[in-house]
Amino acid sequence: MGAFRGLAAIFYKEAIHASRDRMSIMFALIMPILQMVILGTAIDTNIRQIPTVVYDLSGSSAVTGFPGIGSADSRAFLDRLRNSDTYRIYKYVNSDRELNEEMIAGRARVGIKIPVDFARNLLDGNTAQVLVAVDGSDSSVAGQAVNVASQIGLDESLRRLMPAGAAIPLEVRPKLLFNPDSRSPNFFLPGLLAVLTLFVTTMLTAFSIVREKERGTLEQLLVTPIRPLGLMLGKILPYFGLAAFELCVILAFMRFVFQVPIHGHWSVFLLLSMSYLFVNLAIGLLISTKANSQAEALQLALMTLLPSIFLSGYIFPRDTMPTVFYLLSYCVPATYMVDISRGVILRGAGLAELWDNALILTVMGIFVLFLAARRFRRMIV
């Protein structure tokens, strides 16, 4: 037990300091909730109501010059686009120039041009073409617009080619598991939970030893018989309790405010999450041993945030990453927490499916904690 000498004293000292530091408590508890409210309500991954402009030359509009009249076939096609909830036709124009102006100005993300011979070609059994011009400056909107337009066109073609009452040769019935309503909060917030807890827990301990340096109290600790490992654990434990409480608050807020169902058991989620909190607090301690000021500690802590967002699979699927970054993602703790969070909350997974993630995080935390203790031992020498 000599390696843990001084743990109780440091724990008592840090617990008193944390309880008196109202700004840290406010930062740990209020900021994650505020960020979750902003991001959870503002971000919707489902692309709907894309602003669309139409230039319809079909039928009578080509003769009368009045936009929006078109032929019965063109109106039926446009109605199908509207009913898909993907397109929002806000304007009809009378020329290619007007259509291009709407696209260039950014008022329209999709421009649809229906030619003069659209209805006649359909009536004669020929191929009728429709131009769907899509703004490619936003890849997610562009992809959704192209896919829905192609699907509607294919479905319309099959309907016209097949005899009335004939059975469809092949029918695919997709079933969306775990999030059947495709609610963005259900997918977005479990991953966001991992990012929010990462930032807060890392910041809580990143300032701990740096604060001792700036106040000149670190020298007093250096002359005491406290062992480095005991100091590290004593620094972590008070913030571990605060981080665990914060995680419970975020989980309850996500469940009852944003109505995200938890398909697994909440106790399993909390148990598996403890290893994630531990490794983040250890990373914060390692940062505090390297930084000489709180500003430097903040910069180093922010460096851990971006890899956790972009390499963990929270936003971009890891399977589509280049090999180098895919392998690098295994070194990011948030990768395993995102899997735990989505596994328990969305898929209803349990310990049998996710225990290895918690084990890897625990090993990471122990390794980082020993690195921090080793660096502090060098500071003593």
ChimeraX attribute file (.defattr): number of C-alpha atoms within 10 A of each C-alpha:
attribute: neighborCount
match mode: 1-to-1
recipient: residues
	/A:1	5
	/A:2	10
	/A:3	12
	/A:4	16
	/A:5	17
	/A:6	20
	/A:7	21
	/A:8	16
	/A:9	14
	/A:10	22
	/A:11	21
	/A:12	15
	/A:13	14
	/A:14	19
	/A:15	20
	/A:16	12
	/A:17	12
	/A:18	18
	/A:19	13
	/A:20	11
	/A:21	11
	/A:22	11
	/A:23	10
	/A:24	16
	/A:25	18
	/A:26	11
	/A:27	14
	/A:28	24
	/A:29	18
	/A:30	15
	/A:31	14
	/A:32	23
	/A:33	20
	/A:34	11
	/A:35	13
	/A:36	21
	/A:37	16
	/A:38	11
	/A:39	15
	/A:40	18
	/A:41	12
	/A:42	9
	/A:43	11
	/A:44	14
	/A:45	14
	/A:46	13
	/A:47	15
	/A:48	15
	/A:49	14
	/A:50	20
	/A:51	18
	/A:52	26
	/A:53	26
	/A:54	25
	/A:55	23
	/A:56	30
	/A:57	26
	/A:58	24
	/A:59	21
	/A:60	17
	/A:61	18
	/A:62	18
	/A:63	11
	/A:64	10
	/A:65	15
	/A:66	15
	/A:67	18
	/A:68	19
	/A:69	18
	/A:70	25
	/A:71	20
	/A:72	13
	/A:73	16
	/A:74	21
	/A:75	15
	/A:76	12
	/A:77	16
	/A:78	17
	/A:79	13
	/A:80	16
	/A:81	20
	/A:82	16
	/A:83	10
	/A:84	14
	/A:85	13
	/A:86	20
	/A:87	24
	/A:88	19
	/A:89	20
	/A:90	13
	/A:91	16
	/A:92	19
	/A:93	19
	/A:94	17
	/A:95	15
	/A:96	13
	/A:97	10
	/A:98	15
	/A:99	23
	/A:100	15
	/A:101	12
	/A:102	19
	/A:103	20
	/A:104	12
	/A:105	9
	/A:106	13
	/A:107	13
	/A:108	24
	/A:109	24
	/A:110	26
	/A:111	23
	/A:112	19
	/A:113	20
	/A:114	22
	/A:115	18
	/A:116	18
	/A:117	15
	/A:118	22
	/A:119	20
	/A:120	16
	/A:121	13
	/A:122	15
	/A:123	12
	/A:124	9
	/A:125	11
	/A:126	11
	/A:127	12
	/A:128	16
	/A:129	14
	/A:130	16
	/A:131	11
	/A:132	17
	/A:133	20
	/A:134	21
	/A:135	18
	/A:136	12
	/A:137	10
	/A:138	10
	/A:139	11
	/A:140	12
	/A:141	20
	/A:142	18
	/A:143	14
	/A:144	17
	/A:145	23
	/A:146	14
	/A:147	11
	/A:148	16
	/A:149	18
	/A:150	13
	/A:151	11
	/A:152	14
	/A:153	17
	/A:154	11
	/A:155	11
	/A:156	13
	/A:157	14
	/A:158	11
	/A:159	13
	/A:160	11
	/A:161	9
	/A:162	11
	/A:163	9
	/A:164	8
	/A:165	6
	/A:166	8
	/A:167	9
	/A:168	9
	/A:169	5
	/A:170	6
	/A:171	7
	/A:172	5
	/A:173	6
	/A:174	6
	/A:175	8
	/A:176	9
	/A:177	10
	/A:178	17
	/A:179	15
	/A:180	8
	/A:181	9
	/A:182	13
	/A:183	13
	/A:184	16
	/A:185	21
	/A:186	23
	/A:187	19
	/A:188	18
	/A:189	26
	/A:190	25
	/A:191	24
	/A:192	22
	/A:193	21
	/A:194	28
	/A:195	21
	/A:196	20
	/A:197	22
	/A:198	26
	/A:199	20
	/A:200	24
	/A:201	27
	/A:202	30
	/A:203	27
	/A:204	23
	/A:205	27
	/A:206	29
	/A:207	25
	/A:208	22
	/A:209	28
	/A:210	24
	/A:211	17
	/A:212	16
	/A:213	18
	/A:214	12
	/A:215	10
	/A:216	11
	/A:217	12
	/A:218	15
	/A:219	12
	/A:220	9
	/A:221	15
	/A:222	16
	/A:223	9
	/A:224	9
	/A:225	10
	/A:226	18
	/A:227	19
	/A:228	25
	/A:229	23
	/A:230	22
	/A:231	23
	/A:232	27
	/A:233	22
	/A:234	23
	/A:235	25
	/A:236	27
	/A:237	20
	/A:238	21
	/A:239	25
	/A:240	20
	/A:241	14
	/A:242	18
	/A:243	24
	/A:244	18
	/A:245	14
	/A:246	21
	/A:247	23
	/A:248	13
	/A:249	16
	/A:250	20
	/A:251	22
	/A:252	15
	/A:253	16
	/A:254	23
	/A:255	16
	/A:256	10
	/A:257	10
	/A:258	16
	/A:259	12
	/A:260	22
	/A:261	15
	/A:262	21
	/A:263	16
	/A:264	18
	/A:265	14
	/A:266	16
	/A:267	10
	/A:268	16
	/A:269	23
	/A:270	18
	/A:271	13
	/A:272	24
	/A:273	21
	/A:274	18
	/A:275	23
	/A:276	29
	/A:277	29
	/A:278	26
	/A:279	26
	/A:280	30
	/A:281	32
	/A:282	30
	/A:283	26
	/A:284	32
	/A:285	32
	/A:286	26
	/A:287	26
	/A:288	30
	/A:289	22
	/A:290	17
	/A:291	20
	/A:292	16
	/A:293	16
	/A:294	19
	/A:295	12
	/A:296	17
	/A:297	27
	/A:298	18
	/A:299	12
	/A:300	19
	/A:301	22
	/A:302	14
	/A:303	11
	/A:304	19
	/A:305	16
	/A:306	12
	/A:307	18
	/A:308	23
	/A:309	19
	/A:310	16
	/A:311	23
	/A:312	28
	/A:313	21
	/A:314	24
	/A:315	13
	/A:316	12
	/A:317	12
	/A:318	19
	/A:319	9
	/A:320	10
	/A:321	14
	/A:322	10
	/A:323	11
	/A:324	8
	/A:325	14
	/A:326	17
	/A:327	13
	/A:328	13
	/A:329	21
	/A:330	15
	/A:331	17
	/A:332	18
	/A:333	27
	/A:334	30
	/A:335	24
	/A:336	24
	/A:337	29
	/A:338	22
	/A:339	19
	/A:340	31
	/A:341	26
	/A:342	25
	/A:343	21
	/A:344	25
	/A:345	26
	/A:346	20
	/A:347	16
	/A:348	17
	/A:349	19
	/A:350	20
	/A:351	16
	/A:352	7
	/A:353	12
	/A:354	20
	/A:355	14
	/A:356	14
	/A:357	21
	/A:358	21
	/A:359	15
	/A:360	17
	/A:361	27
	/A:362	20
	/A:363	13
	/A:364	21
	/A:365	22
	/A:366	15
	/A:367	15
	/A:368	21
	/A:369	24
	/A:370	16
	/A:371	18
	/A:372	24
	/A:373	23
	/A:374	16
	/A:375	16
	/A:376	23
	/A:377	14
	/A:378	10
	/A:379	11
	/A:380	13
	/A:381	7
